Amino acid sequence: MSASLIDRVRERLAAESAPLRPTVVAAAIRAESGGLLGDSDVLTGLRRLETELTGAGVLEPLLCAEGTTDVLVTAPDSVWVDDGGGLRRSEIRFTDEDAVRRLAQRLALAAGRRLDEAQPWVDGQLTGLGPFSVRLHAVLPPIAAAGTCLSLRVLRPATQDLDSLIRAGAIEPEAAELIGDIVAARLALLITGGTGAGKTTMLAAILGAVRPDERIVCVEDAPELAPTHPHLVNLVARGANVEGAGAVTVRDLVRQALRMRPDRLIVGEVRGAEVVDLLTALNTGHDGGAGTVHANSPAEVPARLEALAALGGLPRAALHSQLAAAVQVVLHVGRDTSGARRLREIAVLTASSDGMVRAVTAWHVEGGFADGAKRLAELVRSRR
């Protein structure tokens, strides 16, 4: 089948109102070829078009592979995959830039979004691509100077518990003991780290250690938290539709969660003005709350939260005052030299004489217990 014939079949199918079943695609191939193709040629064309027009196309095997967390396309011949050991280049290739663009636009449409010259980027969520939902982000040229850029994050439910993370070497036994004390004492905590560092996995494992008679209400931008716990409520934000209406933000859901009698209020990822509502809630009797924040180290958490609180109109001094009373512990996760995800540090947030909050290391994967260990022990004892 020639490229021009494939293009004519694509145009014919684009105008087709019926579902794109194999019989419909085969009929389009025969019609556009004038009936000159044999059965083997029609079957070859059918397989090629099915790959292009259904699911994630040539990326489908990567998304369905066990352990895949991210699939990234930066050029037709540059497809990268992360399956837990860091990014590596795959052998998957697109025929050309147009093929990448068509896939990005089709996936955007499946997510209820538009992607074209007037709206050259998209952020959405997909279902039906393998066993898990997928977060979609795509950018078109000329915004993406080198060509269409496609990023797919596989949203696998985070179901691991602390024991499994200890066995996998992600948590040192002495750190696990500290985490158990933190959970039992109902200390509020934040989990920090970079993208793909394992923040959500760590949070789910910690929530699995919460007493079964406590009610956990989780607010998320995308459904990832699935801890093994008998009393769990998940609230998931929703983006606006193509008309720009119908959005439900994380901040909206945090406010709703406060009316649902949570014993533990959890925000899957604190990335905006919802930090104001979370800190307010933790300061009004909702002990033991938790969330994740993008930060390179616990020491950077106060500055990171300052920036987020500014979006909600909370000044710097007020943020530090709220933070000092609301959150006690920071757990930092990251990758080691082999690319494996590990808990690297546990820190305690303390207010200095000028009212500013700083993080003091209580335990570090490379140095063991540190100055903050005594303060952490005092906090645990005071809550028991």
C-alpha positions in Angstrom: 0.0 0.0 0.0 1.4 3.4 -1.0 1.5 6.4 1.3 -1.0 8.3 -0.8 -3.5 5.4 -0.6 -3.1 5.3 3.2 -3.7 9.1 3.3 -6.9 8.7 1.3 -8.1 5.9 3.6 -7.5 8.1 6.6 -9.5 10.9 5.1 -12.3 8.5 4.3 -12.4 7.1 7.8 -12.3 10.6 9.3 -15.7 11.2 7.7 -17.0 7.9 8.9 -19.7 8.1 11.5 -19.8 4.4 12.3 -17.3 2.9 14.9 -14.0 2.0 13.2 -14.5 -1.8 13.3 -12.1 -4.0 11.2 -14.8 -4.5 8.5 -15.3 -0.7 8.2 -11.5 -0.1 7.8 -11.2 -3.0 5.3 -14.1 -1.6 3.2 -12.5 1.8 3.1 -9.2 0.2 1.9 -11.0 -1.7 -0.9 -13.0 1.4 -1.9 -10.0 3.7 -2.1 -7.9 1.2 -4.0 -10.6 0.6 -6.6 -10.8 -3.0 -5.6 -7.4 -3.8 -7.0 -5.8 -5.0 -3.8 -5.7 -8.7 -2.9 -6.7 -10.1 0.5 -3.1 -10.1 1.8 -2.6 -6.4 0.9 -5.9 -5.4 2.5 -4.9 -7.3 5.7 -1.5 -5.6 5.7 -3.2 -2.2 5.4 -5.8 -3.1 8.0 -3.1 -4.0 10.5 -1.2 -0.8 9.8 -4.3 1.4 10.2 -5.6 -0.4 13.2 -2.3 0.3 15.0 -2.5 4.0 14.0 -6.2 4.5 14.7 -6.8 2.6 17.9 -5.4 2.8 21.4 -2.0 4.5 21.7 -0.8 3.2 18.4 2.8 2.1 18.3 3.2 3.2 21.9 0.6 0.7 23.1 3.1 -2.2 23.9 5.2 0.2 26.0 2.2 1.5 28.0 1.0 -2.1 28.7 4.4 -3.4 29.7 4.7 -4.3 33.4 6.4 -1.6 35.4 6.1 1.2 32.9 5.6 4.6 34.5 6.4 7.1 31.7 6.5 7.0 27.9 8.0 10.2 26.3 8.2 11.1 22.6 10.6 13.9 21.6 10.9 13.0 17.9 9.7 10.3 15.5 12.9 8.3 16.2 13.3 9.3 19.8 10.9 7.4 22.1 11.8 7.0 25.8 10.4 4.8 28.5 10.8 4.6 32.3 10.0 1.2 33.8 11.4 1.9 37.3 15.1 2.1 36.5 15.3 5.5 34.9 14.7 6.7 31.3 16.0 4.6 28.5 15.6 4.9 24.7 13.2 2.3 23.2 13.3 0.7 19.8 9.9 2.1 18.9 9.9 4.5 15.9 7.3 6.6 14.2 7.3 6.9 10.4 7.5 10.7 10.5 6.6 13.9 12.4 3.0 13.8 11.0 2.5 10.4 12.6 3.4 11.7 16.0 1.2 14.7 15.5 -1.8 12.6 14.5 -1.4 10.4 17.5 -1.2 13.4 19.9 -4.3 15.0 18.4 -6.3 11.7 18.5 -5.3 11.1 22.1 -6.3 14.7 22.9 -9.7 14.1 21.4 -10.1 10.9 23.4 -9.4 12.9 26.5 -12.1 15.5 25.6 -9.5 18.2 24.7 -8.5 20.1 21.5 -5.0 20.2 20.2 -4.3 22.4 17.2 -2.6 25.7 16.1 -5.0 27.7 18.3 -4.5 25.5 21.3 -1.0 24.0 20.9 -0.8 22.1 24.2 -3.0 19.8 26.0 -3.2 18.2 29.5 -5.7 15.5 30.1 -6.5 12.0 31.3 -7.1 8.8 29.2 -8.8 5.6 30.0 -8.8 2.4 27.9 -5.0 2.4 27.1 -4.1 -0.8 28.8 -5.2 -1.7 32.3 -4.5 1.7 33.9 -5.5 5.3 33.2 -2.9 7.5 31.6 -2.1 11.2 32.1 -1.6 12.9 28.7 0.5 16.0 27.9 1.3 17.1 24.4 2.8 20.2 22.8 2.7 21.0 19.0 5.2 23.0 16.9 6.2 25.7 16.8 5.9 25.8 20.6 7.8 22.5 20.7 10.6 23.7 18.4 11.9 20.2 17.4 8.5 18.7 16.7 5.5 17.3 18.5 6.3 16.4 22.1 4.2 13.7 23.8 4.4 12.7 27.4 2.3 9.8 28.9 2.3 9.0 32.6 0.8 5.6 33.5 -1.3 6.1 36.6 -0.8 2.8 38.4 -2.8 2.6 41.6 -0.3 2.9 44.5 -1.0 -0.1 46.6 2.3 -1.1 48.1 2.6 -1.2 51.9 5.6 -0.4 54.1 6.7 -4.0 54.4 6.9 -4.5 50.7 9.0 -1.2 50.4 11.3 -2.4 53.1 11.8 -5.8 51.4 12.5 -3.9 48.1 15.1 -1.8 49.8 13.2 1.4 49.3 13.0 2.0 53.1 15.8 1.2 55.6 14.4 -0.7 58.7 15.4 2.0 61.1 13.6 4.6 59.0 10.5 2.4 58.8 10.4 2.3 62.6 10.4 6.1 62.7 7.6 6.2 60.1 5.6 3.8 62.2 6.0 6.2 65.2 5.0 9.2 63.1 1.8 7.5 61.9 0.8 6.3 65.3 1.4 9.7 66.8 -0.7 11.3 64.1 2.0 13.8 63.1 1.2 15.7 59.9 3.7 15.1 57.1 4.7 16.1 53.6 6.5 13.8 51.2 8.9 15.6 48.9 10.9 14.6 45.8 11.2 15.1 42.1 9.0 13.9 39.3 8.8 10.1 39.3 10.7 9.8 42.6 8.1 7.6 44.2 6.2 10.2 46.4 2.8 8.7 45.7 4.0 5.2 46.3 5.5 6.2 49.6 2.3 8.1 50.7 0.1 5.1 49.9 2.3 2.8 51.9 2.2 5.1 54.9 -1.6 5.4 54.6 -1.8 1.6 54.7 -0.3 1.8 58.2 -3.1 4.0 59.5 -5.4 2.3 62.0 -8.4 0.7 60.3 -11.0 2.6 62.4 -9.8 5.9 61.0 -11.5 7.5 58.0 -9.1 8.7 55.3 -10.3 11.2 52.7 -7.9 11.6 49.7 -8.0 14.6 47.3 -6.1 14.1 44.1 -5.6 15.7 40.7 -5.5 12.2 39.2 -6.6 8.8 40.8 -3.3 7.2 42.0 -3.7 6.6 45.7 -5.1 3.1 46.5 -3.7 2.2 49.9 -4.8 -1.0 51.5 -7.2 0.5 54.0 -10.9 -0.4 54.8 -12.2 3.2 55.2 -10.9 5.2 52.2 -12.7 8.0 50.3 -11.2 9.2 47.0 -12.1 12.6 45.5 -10.6 13.4 42.1 -10.4 16.8 40.4 -11.8 17.4 37.0 -10.6 19.7 34.2 -12.8 22.0 32.1 -14.4 20.7 29.0 -13.7 22.0 25.5 -16.1 24.9 26.2 -14.1 25.8 29.3 -16.8 24.8 31.8 -17.3 22.1 34.4 -13.9 22.3 36.1 -13.6 21.0 39.7 -10.3 22.0 41.3 -8.3 20.4 44.0 -9.0 23.4 46.2 -12.7 22.9 45.7 -12.4 19.3 46.8 -10.2 20.1 49.9 -13.1 22.3 51.1 -15.6 19.5 50.4 -13.4 17.0 52.2 -13.5 19.0 55.4 -17.3 18.4 55.5 -16.9 14.6 55.2 -15.7 13.9 58.7 -12.1 12.9 57.8 -9.8 11.5 60.5 -6.9 12.0 58.0 -7.1 14.6 55.2 -4.8 13.7 52.4 -3.9 15.9 49.3 -2.2 13.7 46.7 -0.1 16.5 45.4 0.1 20.1 46.7 0.8 22.2 43.6 -1.3 25.4 44.0 -3.5 27.5 46.2 -5.0 24.5 47.9 -2.0 24.6 50.3 -3.8 27.4 52.1 -6.9 25.3 52.7 -4.8 22.2 53.7 -2.8 24.2 56.3 -6.0 25.8 57.6 -7.5 22.3 58.0 -4.5 20.9 59.8 -4.6 23.8 62.2 -8.2 23.2 63.1 -8.2 19.7 64.6 -7.4 17.5 61.6 -4.2 15.9 62.9 -2.3 13.3 60.9 -2.9 14.8 57.5 -0.4 14.4 54.6 0.4 15.4 51.1 3.2 15.4 48.5 5.2 18.4 47.2 7.7 18.8 44.5 11.0 19.8 46.2 14.6 18.9 45.8 15.2 18.5 49.6 13.3 19.1 52.9 15.3 22.3 53.3 13.5 23.7 50.2 10.0 22.9 51.5 9.3 26.3 53.3 10.3 28.3 50.2 8.3 26.0 47.9 5.2 26.4 50.1 5.8 30.2 50.2 5.4 30.3 46.4 2.3 28.1 46.4 0.7 30.0 49.3 1.2 33.3 47.4 -1.2 31.9 44.8 -3.8 31.7 47.5 -3.1 35.2 48.8 -1.3 34.0 52.0 1.6 36.3 52.9 5.0 34.9 53.8 4.8 35.5 57.5 1.3 34.0 57.7 2.5 30.9 55.8 5.3 30.2 58.1 3.0 30.7 61.1 0.5 28.3 59.7 3.2 25.8 58.6 4.9 25.7 62.0 1.6 24.7 63.7 0.3 22.4 61.0 3.1 20.2 59.7 5.7 18.4 61.8 7.6 16.0 59.5 9.0 15.9 55.9 10.0 12.6 54.2 12.2 13.0 51.1 12.3 10.4 48.4 14.7 10.2 45.4 16.6 7.9 43.1 20.0 6.4 43.9 22.8 6.0 41.4 21.2 2.9 40.0 17.9 4.7 39.4 16.0 2.9 42.2 13.6 4.9 44.3 14.4 5.2 48.0 13.5 7.1 51.1 16.6 9.4 51.6 15.8 11.7 54.5 13.4 12.3 57.3 13.3 15.9 58.7 11.5 17.8 61.4 10.0 21.3 60.7 10.8 23.7 63.5 10.2 27.5 63.9 13.3 29.6 64.5 13.5 32.8 66.7 12.4 35.0 63.7 9.3 32.9 63.1 10.6 31.3 59.9 10.3 27.5 59.6 13.3 25.4 58.7 13.8 21.7 58.2 16.2 19.9 60.6 17.4 16.4 59.5 16.4 13.6 61.9 17.6 10.7 59.7 19.5 10.4 56.5 20.1 7.3 54.4 23.9 8.0 54.2 24.4 9.3 57.7 21.8 7.6 59.9 20.3 9.6 62.8 21.0 13.3 63.0 20.3 16.4 65.1 16.5 16.4 64.5 16.1 12.9 65.9 15.7 14.2 69.4 13.0 16.7 68.4 11.2 14.0 66.5 11.2 11.7 69.5 9.8 14.5 71.7 7.0 15.1 69.2 6.1 11.4 69.1 6.1 11.2 72.9 3.9 14.3 73.2 1.2 12.8 70.9 1.1 9.4 72.4 
